[in-house]
Amino acid sequence: MPITTTGHNEMKNWLFAFIKEGRYTIGGVKTTAPIYKSSLTGDVITIQLYLDDSVKGTITKFELMDQKGQVFDDQPDNIIKPETNGLLVTFKYTLKKL
């Protein structure tokens, strides 16, 4: 028996609320970043982090942290971020009911 529409909606709402904050790594140092923007549209959950112009250096990883402080998702990267620009990082998840 497939999951109900109610169960599907509950799973989307749970995931949307489960992510607490972001984190990025520069030079081996992990720094916390607040969630800049998040949305739940249909089956798509979008979570964005914004690093302003005070952050500079080579970013080697972006992470999303859950409510327990554990890594929920991590994306290795190699971005050289100059001090003169901001950076918007987007994580997207799609939970479809089949």
VOGU-3710 file (C-alpha; in Angstrom, 3 decimals, decimal comma):
1> mpitttghne> 0,000/0,000/0,000  1,460/3,395/-0,939  1,933/6,239/1,499  -1,122/8,438/1,936  -1,291/12,060/0,846  -1,334/13,033/4,525  1,798/10,959/5,182  3,528/12,497/2,156  2,710/16,028/3,333  3,911/15,220/6,858
11> mknwlfafik> 7,242/13,953/5,502  7,762/17,161/3,506  6,902/19,326/6,512  9,203/17,263/8,741  12,172/17,668/6,395  11,454/21,376/5,960  11,557/21,901/9,749  14,392/19,420/10,411  17,213/21,541/8,966  18,515/23,968/11,590
21> egrytiggvk> 21,488/25,777/10,023  24,264/25,617/7,485  28,012/25,352/7,729  30,922/25,947/5,380  34,617/25,047/5,518  37,450/27,452/4,643  41,056/26,418/5,300  39,923/23,438/7,364  37,867/25,689/9,672  34,131/25,018/9,883
31> ttapiykssl> 31,914/28,071/10,326  28,191/28,104/11,040  25,904/29,977/8,662  22,244/30,710/9,382  19,575/29,639/6,928  19,109/32,625/4,628  15,887/31,449/3,015  13,877/28,254/2,866  10,724/27,295/1,038  8,406/24,358/0,497
41> tgdvitiqly> 6,670/24,524/-2,873  4,771/21,463/-3,996  7,181/18,562/-3,591  10,329/20,732/-3,599  12,131/21,881/-0,464  14,702/24,615/-1,069  17,197/25,727/1,558  19,592/28,595/0,915  22,679/29,876/2,696  24,093/33,312/1,982
51> lddsvkgtit> 27,712/34,219/2,626  28,174/37,987/2,573  31,234/39,975/1,559  32,875/39,482/4,969  33,623/35,851/4,020  36,622/35,234/1,752  38,819/32,297/0,834  38,587/28,870/-0,739  35,456/27,054/0,390  35,867/23,285/0,296
61> kfelmdqkgq> 32,542/22,108/1,715  28,981/23,228/2,397  26,839/21,368/4,940  23,316/21,429/6,297  22,938/20,658/9,985  19,863/19,042/11,530  18,098/19,866/14,786  20,439/17,523/16,678  23,554/19,291/15,370  24,462/16,429/13,041
71> vfddqpdnii> 25,376/16,777/9,368  22,259/16,106/7,273  23,853/16,785/3,879  27,296/17,822/2,709  28,491/19,032/-0,653  32,232/19,032/-1,306  33,231/22,010/-3,422  36,189/24,156/-4,376  35,030/27,754/-4,702  37,322/30,725/-4,352
81> kpetngllvt> 35,133/33,416/-2,820  36,440/36,978/-3,027  35,662/39,490/-0,302  33,898/41,782/-2,774  30,998/39,431/-3,614  28,307/37,553/-1,752  27,604/33,876/-2,427  24,199/32,168/-2,455  24,261/28,389/-1,945  21,135/26,359/-2,672
91> fkytlkkl> 20,191/22,845/-1,575  17,058/21,352/-3,193  15,208/18,180/-2,295  12,217/16,692/-4,082  9,920/14,273/-2,214  7,520/12,769/-4,729  4,660/10,474/-4,085  4,703/7,776/-6,746
//
